[in-house]
Amino acid sequence: MTLSELKTGKPAQIIGFETVNQSLETRLREIGFAEGDRVEVRHVGLFGRNPMSVRLNGTHIALRRAEAVAVIVELVN
């Protein structure tokens, strides 16, 4: 499942990245996304679910849905 598909309030763990655009993966890593980190969608915009507000390791980050598609996650309990 991708971060863009994750329901609001459901905690997940990042398990990898899947993108043909290497610069997008690099950008995501630079702002703090890494394998093993916990992430949770906190809020999504009304139109096209953009932007998304996510909590990553206690920090709130806003990103576009098109960027969230590149982050592969799995649900955690």
N, CA, C and O atoms as a GROMACS GRO file, in nm:
protein
  308
    1MET      N    1   0.084  -0.116   0.000
    1MET     CA    2   0.000   0.000   0.000
    1MET      C    3   0.090   0.123   0.000
    1MET      O    4   0.200   0.121   0.055
    2THR      N    5   0.043   0.230  -0.061
    2THR     CA    6   0.120   0.353  -0.063
    2THR      C    7   0.068   0.450   0.042
    2THR      O    8  -0.044   0.435   0.091
    3LEU      N    9   0.149   0.547   0.076
    3LEU     CA   10   0.109   0.648   0.174
    3LEU      C   11  -0.015   0.723   0.127
    3LEU      O   12  -0.097   0.764   0.209
    4SER      N   13  -0.030   0.742  -0.002
    4SER     CA   14  -0.147   0.813  -0.054
    4SER      C   15  -0.275   0.735  -0.033
    4SER      O   16  -0.383   0.794  -0.034
    5GLU      N   17  -0.267   0.604  -0.014
    5GLU     CA   18  -0.385   0.519   0.007
    5GLU      C   19  -0.418   0.500   0.154
    5GLU      O   20  -0.526   0.450   0.187
    6LEU      N   21  -0.329   0.540   0.243
    6LEU     CA   22  -0.347   0.520   0.386
    6LEU      C   23  -0.461   0.607   0.437
    6LEU      O   24  -0.469   0.725   0.404
    7LYS      N   25  -0.548   0.548   0.517
    7LYS     CA   26  -0.661   0.620   0.575
    7LYS      C   27  -0.613   0.711   0.688
    7LYS      O   28  -0.516   0.680   0.757
    8THR      N   29  -0.682   0.822   0.706
    8THR     CA   30  -0.650   0.918   0.810
    8THR      C   31  -0.655   0.851   0.947
    8THR      O   32  -0.752   0.781   0.979
    9GLY      N   33  -0.551   0.873   1.027
    9GLY     CA   34  -0.547   0.822   1.164
    9GLY      C   35  -0.494   0.681   1.180
    9GLY      O   36  -0.481   0.634   1.292
   10LYS      N   37  -0.462   0.612   1.071
   10LYS     CA   38  -0.411   0.475   1.078
   10LYS      C   39  -0.257   0.479   1.078
   10LYS      O   40  -0.198   0.530   0.983
   11PRO      N   41  -0.192   0.427   1.182
   11PRO     CA   42  -0.046   0.426   1.183
   11PRO      C   43   0.011   0.321   1.088
   11PRO      O   44  -0.046   0.214   1.070
   12ALA      N   45   0.123   0.354   1.028
   12ALA     CA   46   0.189   0.263   0.935
   12ALA      C   47   0.339   0.278   0.949
   12ALA      O   48   0.389   0.371   1.012
   13GLN      N   49   0.410   0.183   0.888
   13GLN     CA   50   0.556   0.186   0.888
   13GLN      C   51   0.602   0.191   0.743
   13GLN      O   52   0.548   0.121   0.657
   14ILE      N   53   0.700   0.274   0.717
   14ILE     CA   54   0.755   0.285   0.582
   14ILE      C   55   0.841   0.162   0.553
   14ILE      O   56   0.929   0.128   0.632
   15ILE      N   57   0.813   0.096   0.441
   15ILE     CA   58   0.892  -0.023   0.406
   15ILE      C   59   0.976  -0.003   0.280
   15ILE      O   60   1.058  -0.088   0.246
   16GLY      N   61   0.956   0.109   0.211
   16GLY     CA   62   1.037   0.134   0.093
   16GLY      C   63   0.981   0.246   0.008
   16GLY      O   64   0.887   0.316   0.046
   17PHE      N   65   1.042   0.262  -0.108
   17PHE     CA   66   1.003   0.366  -0.203
   17PHE      C   67   0.991   0.302  -0.340
   17PHE      O   68   1.066   0.211  -0.374
   18GLU      N   69   0.897   0.351  -0.419
   18GLU     CA   70   0.881   0.302  -0.556
   18GLU      C   71   0.852   0.420  -0.646
   18GLU      O   72   0.740   0.472  -0.650
   19THR      N   73   0.954   0.461  -0.720
   19THR     CA   74   0.938   0.573  -0.811
   19THR      C   75   1.038   0.562  -0.925
   19THR      O   76   1.149   0.511  -0.907
   20VAL      N   77   0.999   0.609  -1.040
   20VAL     CA   78   1.092   0.612  -1.153
   20VAL      C   79   1.174   0.741  -1.149
   20VAL      O   80   1.275   0.753  -1.218
   21ASN      N   81   1.132   0.835  -1.068
   21ASN     CA   82   1.199   0.963  -1.054
   21ASN      C   83   1.291   0.958  -0.932
   21ASN      O   84   1.245   0.976  -0.819
   22GLN      N   85   1.417   0.934  -0.953
   22GLN     CA   86   1.513   0.921  -0.843
   22GLN      C   87   1.522   1.049  -0.761
   22GLN      O   88   1.546   1.043  -0.640
   23SER      N   89   1.503   1.164  -0.824
   23SER     CA   90   1.511   1.290  -0.749
   23SER      C   91   1.396   1.302  -0.648
   23SER      O   92   1.413   1.365  -0.544
   24LEU      N   93   1.280   1.244  -0.677
   24LEU     CA   94   1.169   1.244  -0.580
   24LEU      C   95   1.206   1.162  -0.457
   24LEU      O   96   1.183   1.205  -0.344
   25GLU      N   97   1.262   1.043  -0.479
   25GLU     CA   98   1.303   0.961  -0.365
   25GLU      C   99   1.409   1.033  -0.282
   25GLU      O  100   1.404   1.031  -0.159
   26THR      N  101   1.504   1.097  -0.348
   26THR     CA  102   1.608   1.172  -0.278
   26THR      C  103   1.546   1.284  -0.195
   26THR      O  104   1.584   1.305  -0.080
   27ARG      N  105   1.450   1.356  -0.253
   27ARG     CA  106   1.384   1.466  -0.182
   27ARG      C  107   1.310   1.414  -0.059
   27ARG      O  108   1.319   1.473   0.048
   28LEU      N  109   1.237   1.304  -0.075
   28LEU     CA  110   1.164   1.246   0.038
   28LEU      C  111   1.259   1.205   0.150
   28LEU      O  112   1.231   1.227   0.267
   29ARG      N  113   1.371   1.146   0.113
   29ARG     CA  114   1.471   1.106   0.213
   29ARG      C  115   1.531   1.229   0.282
   29ARG      O  116   1.558   1.225   0.402
   30GLU      N  117   1.552   1.336   0.208
   30GLU     CA  118   1.610   1.458   0.265
   30GLU      C  119   1.518   1.523   0.368
   30GLU      O  120   1.566   1.584   0.463
   31ILE      N  121   1.386   1.510   0.349
   31ILE     CA  122   1.295   1.571   0.447
   31ILE      C  123   1.260   1.476   0.560
   31ILE      O  124   1.181   1.510   0.648
   32GLY      N  125   1.319   1.353   0.560
   32GLY     CA  126   1.307   1.268   0.675
   32GLY      C  127   1.243   1.132   0.656
   32GLY      O  128   1.239   1.054   0.751
   33PHE      N  129   1.192   1.100   0.539
   33PHE     CA  130   1.130   0.969   0.517
   33PHE      C  131   1.239   0.863   0.502
   33PHE      O  132   1.333   0.879   0.424
   34ALA      N  133   1.225   0.752   0.578
   34ALA     CA  134   1.322   0.642   0.570
   34ALA      C  135   1.252   0.512   0.607
   34ALA      O  136   1.151   0.513   0.678
   35GLU      N  137   1.306   0.402   0.559
   35GLU     CA  138   1.251   0.271   0.591
   35GLU      C  139   1.252   0.251   0.742
   35GLU      O  140   1.348   0.287   0.810
   36GLY      N  141   1.143   0.194   0.794
   36GLY     CA  142   1.132   0.167   0.937
   36GLY      C  143   1.065   0.277   1.016
   36GLY      O  144   1.026   0.255   1.131
   37ASP      N  145   1.051   0.395   0.959
   37ASP     CA  146   0.987   0.507   1.030
   37ASP      C  147   0.837   0.488   1.035
   37ASP      O  148   0.776   0.431   0.944
   38ARG      N  149   0.778   0.538   1.144
   38ARG     CA  150   0.632   0.535   1.157
   38ARG      C  151   0.574   0.662   1.097
   38ARG      O  152   0.630   0.771   1.113
   39VAL      N  153   0.462   0.646   1.029
   39VAL     CA  154   0.397   0.759   0.963
   39VAL      C  155   0.246   0.745   0.979
   39VAL      O  156   0.193   0.634   0.988
   40GLU      N  157   0.178   0.858   0.984
   40GLU     CA  158   0.033   0.859   0.999
   40GLU      C  159  -0.023   0.979   0.924
   40GLU      O  160   0.025   1.091   0.940
   41VAL      N  161  -0.125   0.956   0.842
   41VAL     CA  162  -0.192   1.066   0.773
   41VAL      C  163  -0.281   1.136   0.874
   41VAL      O  164  -0.366   1.072   0.936
   42ARG      N  165  -0.263   1.266   0.891
   42ARG     CA  166  -0.340   1.343   0.988
   42ARG      C  167  -0.455   1.419   0.923
   42ARG      O  168  -0.561   1.433   0.984
   43HIS      N  169  -0.436   1.467   0.801
   43HIS     CA  170  -0.539   1.547   0.735
   43HIS      C  171  -0.515   1.544   0.584
   43HIS      O  172  -0.400   1.539   0.539
   44VAL      N  173  -0.623   1.546   0.507
   44VAL     CA  174  -0.611   1.557   0.362
   44VAL      C  175  -0.696   1.674   0.314
   44VAL      O  176  -0.799   1.706   0.374
   45GLY      N  177  -0.654   1.738   0.207
   45GLY     CA  178  -0.728   1.849   0.149
   45GLY      C  179  -0.860   1.803   0.089
   45GLY      O  180  -0.879   1.685   0.060
   46LEU      N  181  -0.949   1.896   0.071
   46LEU     CA  182  -1.082   1.864   0.019
   46LEU      C  183  -1.084   1.829  -0.129
   46LEU      O  184  -1.162   1.744  -0.172
   47PHE      N  185  -1.000   1.893  -0.206
   47PHE     CA  186  -1.002   1.875  -0.351
   47PHE      C  187  -0.886   1.787  -0.397
   47PHE      O  188  -0.771   1.830  -0.396
   48GLY      N  189  -0.917   1.665  -0.436
   48GLY     CA  190  -0.814   1.574  -0.485
   48GLY      C  191  -0.722   1.524  -0.376
   48GLY      O  192  -0.613   1.474  -0.406
   49ARG      N  193  -0.763   1.536  -0.248
   49ARG     CA  194  -0.683   1.493  -0.133
   49ARG      C  195  -0.547   1.564  -0.129
   49ARG      O  196  -0.449   1.507  -0.079
   50ASN      N  197  -0.540   1.686  -0.180
   50ASN     CA  198  -0.416   1.764  -0.179
   50ASN      C  199  -0.435   1.889  -0.098
   50ASN      O  200  -0.542   1.950  -0.104
   51PRO      N  201  -0.336   1.931  -0.022
   51PRO     CA  202  -0.218   1.856   0.018
   51PRO      C  203  -0.253   1.758   0.130
   51PRO      O  204  -0.364   1.761   0.185
   52MET      N  205  -0.160   1.672   0.163
   52MET     CA  206  -0.176   1.578   0.274
   52MET      C  207  -0.086   1.624   0.388
   52MET      O  208   0.029   1.664   0.365
   53SER      N  209  -0.138   1.617   0.509
   53SER     CA  210  -0.056   1.644   0.628
   53SER      C  211  -0.028   1.510   0.693
   53SER      O  212  -0.121   1.437   0.729
   54VAL      N  213   0.099   1.477   0.710
   54VAL     CA  214   0.136   1.350   0.771
   54VAL      C  215   0.224   1.376   0.893
   54VAL      O  216   0.298   1.475   0.898
   55ARG      N  217   0.215   1.286   0.989
   55ARG     CA  218   0.304   1.292   1.104
   55ARG      C  219   0.411   1.187   1.084
   55ARG      O  220   0.381   1.068   1.070
   56LEU      N  221   0.534   1.230   1.082
   56LEU     CA  222   0.649   1.143   1.061
   56LEU      C  223   0.744   1.162   1.177
   56LEU      O  224   0.806   1.268   1.191
   57ASN      N  225   0.756   1.060   1.262
   57ASN     CA  226   0.846   1.067   1.378
   57ASN      C  227   0.818   1.191   1.464
   57ASN      O  228   0.912   1.256   1.511
   58GLY      N  229   0.691   1.224   1.484
   58GLY     CA  230   0.654   1.337   1.569
   58GLY      C  231   0.653   1.472   1.500
   58GLY      O  232   0.618   1.572   1.563
   59THR      N  233   0.690   1.478   1.375
   59THR     CA  234   0.694   1.603   1.300
   59THR      C  235   0.583   1.602   1.196
   59THR      O  236   0.560   1.501   1.130
   60HIS      N  237   0.514   1.715   1.180
   60HIS     CA  238   0.410   1.725   1.078
   60HIS      C  239   0.471   1.777   0.948
   60HIS      O  240   0.543   1.877   0.947
   61ILE      N  241   0.439   1.708   0.840
   61ILE     CA  242   0.493   1.741   0.708
   61ILE      C  243   0.377   1.746   0.610
   61ILE      O  244   0.289   1.660   0.613
   62ALA      N  245   0.376   1.844   0.523
   62ALA     CA  246   0.276   1.853   0.417
   62ALA      C  247   0.340   1.808   0.286
   62ALA      O  248   0.451   1.848   0.254
   63LEU      N  249   0.268   1.726   0.212
   63LEU     CA  250   0.318   1.684   0.081
   63LEU      C  251   0.201   1.658  -0.012
   63LEU      O  252   0.087   1.640   0.031
   64ARG      N  253   0.232   1.656  -0.139
   64ARG     CA  254   0.131   1.630  -0.241
   64ARG      C  255   0.100   1.481  -0.249
   64ARG      O  256   0.184   1.397  -0.216
   65ARG      N  257  -0.019   1.451  -0.292
   65ARG     CA  258  -0.058   1.311  -0.309
   65ARG      C  259   0.034   1.242  -0.411
   65ARG      O  260   0.067   1.125  -0.394
   66ALA      N  261   0.075   1.315  -0.515
   66ALA     CA  262   0.164   1.258  -0.616
   66ALA      C  263   0.299   1.219  -0.556
   66ALA      O  264   0.364   1.127  -0.606
   67GLU      N  265   0.341   1.286  -0.451
   67GLU     CA  266   0.465   1.249  -0.382
   67GLU      C  267   0.441   1.131  -0.289
   67GLU      O  268   0.527   1.044  -0.275
   68ALA      N  269   0.325   1.128  -0.224
   68ALA     CA  270   0.292   1.021  -0.130
   68ALA      C  271   0.279   0.885  -0.198
   68ALA      O  272   0.293   0.781  -0.134
   69VAL      N  273   0.251   0.884  -0.328
   69VAL     CA  274   0.239   0.759  -0.404
   69VAL      C  275   0.371   0.683  -0.405
   69VAL      O  276   0.372   0.560  -0.418
   70ALA      N  277   0.482   0.753  -0.391
   70ALA     CA  278   0.614   0.690  -0.398
   70ALA      C  279   0.655   0.621  -0.267
   70ALA      O  280   0.753   0.546  -0.266
   71VAL      N  281   0.582   0.646  -0.158
   71VAL     CA  282   0.617   0.590  -0.028
   71VAL      C  283   0.535   0.464  -0.002
   71VAL      O  284   0.412   0.471   0.005
   72ILE      N  285   0.602   0.350   0.011
   72ILE     CA  286   0.535   0.222   0.035
   72ILE      C  287   0.530   0.198   0.186
   72ILE      O  288   0.631   0.206   0.255
   73VAL      N  289   0.408   0.168   0.236
   73VAL     CA  290   0.388   0.148   0.380
   73VAL      C  291   0.313   0.020   0.408
   73VAL      O  292   0.249  -0.038   0.320
   74GLU      N  293   0.321  -0.024   0.535
   74GLU     CA  294   0.238  -0.134   0.582
   74GLU      C  295   0.177  -0.093   0.715
   74GLU      O  296   0.242  -0.025   0.795
   75LEU      N  297   0.054  -0.134   0.739
   75LEU     CA  298  -0.015  -0.100   0.863
   75LEU      C  299   0.053  -0.163   0.983
   75LEU      O  300   0.107  -0.274   0.975
   76VAL      N  301   0.051  -0.092   1.096
   76VAL     CA  302   0.103  -0.145   1.221
   76VAL      C  303  -0.007  -0.137   1.325
   76VAL      O  304  -0.102  -0.059   1.311
   77ASN      N  305   0.006  -0.218   1.429
   77ASN     CA  306  -0.097  -0.219   1.535
   77ASN      C  307  -0.070  -0.114   1.638
   77ASN      O  308  -0.146  -0.102   1.734
   0.00000   0.00000   0.00000
